[in-house]
């Protein structure tokens, strides 16, 4: 299993909106980048991810999980674009800002720092644990 980071502009789709979707979750649609799409192709049910507010807030605000494997993105007729469904797992007790991530030497190689524009990114297990620690999660949810 693996860990991921999902970026969303809160005025388009926020953490609170994902939480409101409940157990059914939401299609992570609209991704039009091949690398981000390929990341979604690699995902498994139960993989955990950070929900990151981009442009506004610039912070990890919650933890989500993959609840449906990659499938056609319903927002386009183009067969090249696929997505997964995700659902909210829990709030981050203390949001972790991009500034704090960049200031932490243990996270210098994290995709959030090195590939900032990528909307769906892999997260290494040690990065997962460190960001969870920074956010006040003593017992973070782990991928199944």
C-alpha positions as CSV (number, residue, x, y, z in Angstrom):
1,X,0.0,0.0,0.0
2,X,1.0,3.6,-0.5
3,X,0.5,7.2,0.6
4,X,-0.5,10.2,-1.6
5,X,-1.3,13.9,-1.5
6,X,-4.3,15.3,-3.2
7,X,-4.3,19.1,-3.9
8,X,-7.5,21.1,-4.3
9,X,-8.3,24.7,-4.4
10,X,-10.8,25.2,-1.5
11,X,-13.0,27.5,-3.4
12,X,-13.6,24.7,-6.0
13,X,-13.6,21.7,-3.7
14,X,-12.7,21.9,0.0
15,X,-12.0,19.5,2.8
16,X,-15.4,20.3,4.3
17,X,-17.0,19.4,1.0
18,X,-15.3,16.0,0.9
19,X,-16.3,15.4,4.5
20,X,-19.9,16.2,3.6
21,X,-19.8,13.4,0.9
22,X,-19.5,10.9,3.7
23,X,-18.6,7.3,3.3
24,X,-19.4,7.3,-0.4
25,X,-16.7,9.8,-1.1
26,X,-16.1,11.7,-4.3
27,X,-14.6,11.2,-7.7
28,X,-11.2,13.0,-7.9
29,X,-12.0,14.3,-11.3
30,X,-10.7,17.0,-13.6
31,X,-7.0,15.9,-13.4
32,X,-5.4,16.6,-16.8
33,X,-1.8,15.8,-16.1
34,X,-0.4,12.4,-17.2
35,X,1.9,12.0,-14.2
36,X,-1.0,12.7,-11.8
37,X,-3.2,10.3,-13.7
38,X,-0.5,7.6,-13.6
39,X,-0.3,8.1,-9.8
40,X,-4.0,7.4,-9.6
41,X,-3.6,4.3,-11.7
42,X,-1.1,3.0,-9.1
43,X,-3.5,3.5,-6.2
44,X,-5.2,0.7,-4.2
45,X,-8.3,0.7,-2.1
46,X,-7.4,1.8,1.4
47,X,-4.4,3.9,0.4
48,X,-4.2,7.0,2.6
49,X,-3.6,10.5,1.4
50,X,-3.2,14.0,2.6
51,X,-5.9,16.5,1.5
52,X,-4.0,19.7,0.7
53,X,-5.6,23.1,0.2
54,X,-3.7,24.8,-2.6
55,X,-3.7,28.5,-3.6
56,X,-5.7,29.4,-0.5
57,X,-4.3,28.2,2.8
58,X,-1.4,26.2,1.4
59,X,-1.7,23.5,4.1
60,X,-2.5,19.8,4.7
61,X,-6.0,19.9,6.4
62,X,-7.1,16.3,6.5
63,X,-6.5,12.7,5.8
64,X,-8.5,10.8,3.1
65,X,-8.4,7.3,1.6
66,X,-9.0,5.8,-1.8
67,X,-12.4,4.1,-1.8
68,X,-12.7,3.3,-5.6
69,X,-10.0,2.2,-8.0
70,X,-9.1,4.1,-11.1
71,X,-12.0,4.5,-13.6
72,X,-13.0,6.9,-16.4
73,X,-13.3,10.5,-15.3
74,X,-17.0,11.4,-15.7
75,X,-16.2,15.0,-16.5
76,X,-14.8,14.2,-20.0
77,X,-15.4,12.1,-23.0
78,X,-11.7,11.7,-23.6
79,X,-10.7,8.1,-22.7
80,X,-7.2,9.1,-21.6
81,X,-8.4,10.7,-18.4
82,X,-9.1,8.5,-15.4
83,X,-9.6,9.1,-11.7
84,X,-10.1,7.4,-8.3
85,X,-12.7,8.1,-5.6
86,X,-11.6,9.3,-2.2
87,X,-13.4,9.8,1.1
88,X,-12.5,11.8,4.2
89,X,-10.9,9.8,7.1
90,X,-10.2,12.5,9.7
91,X,-9.2,16.2,10.2
92,X,-5.6,17.1,10.7
93,X,-5.6,18.3,14.4
94,X,-3.2,21.1,13.4
95,X,-3.0,22.0,9.7
96,X,0.5,21.6,8.3
97,X,1.5,24.5,6.2
98,X,3.7,24.4,3.1
99,X,6.0,26.8,4.9
100,X,6.5,24.3,7.8
101,X,7.0,21.4,5.3
102,X,9.7,23.4,3.5
103,X,11.4,24.3,6.8
104,X,11.7,20.7,7.8
105,X,14.9,19.1,6.6
106,X,13.4,15.6,6.8
107,X,10.9,16.7,4.1
108,X,13.4,18.3,1.7
109,X,12.8,15.6,-1.0
110,X,9.0,15.5,-0.6
111,X,7.1,15.9,-3.8
112,X,5.2,18.8,-2.3
113,X,8.5,20.6,-2.2
114,X,10.1,19.4,-5.4
115,X,7.0,19.0,-7.7
116,X,4.8,21.7,-6.3
117,X,2.5,22.0,-9.4
118,X,1.6,18.2,-9.5
119,X,-2.0,17.8,-8.2
120,X,-1.7,14.1,-7.2
121,X,1.6,13.2,-5.6
122,X,3.2,10.2,-4.0
123,X,4.2,10.5,-0.4
124,X,6.9,8.2,1.2
125,X,6.1,6.5,4.4
126,X,8.6,8.4,6.4
127,X,7.2,11.7,5.0
128,X,3.7,10.5,5.9
129,X,4.7,9.9,9.5
130,X,6.6,13.2,9.8
131,X,3.7,15.3,8.4
132,X,1.3,13.4,10.7
133,X,3.6,14.1,13.6
134,X,3.7,17.8,12.7
135,X,0.0,17.9,12.5
136,X,-0.5,16.4,16.0
137,X,-1.4,12.9,15.0
138,X,0.3,10.5,17.5
139,X,-1.3,7.4,16.0
140,X,-1.7,8.3,12.3
141,X,-4.0,6.2,10.0
142,X,-1.8,3.9,8.0
143,X,-2.5,2.4,4.6
144,X,-4.1,-1.1,4.8
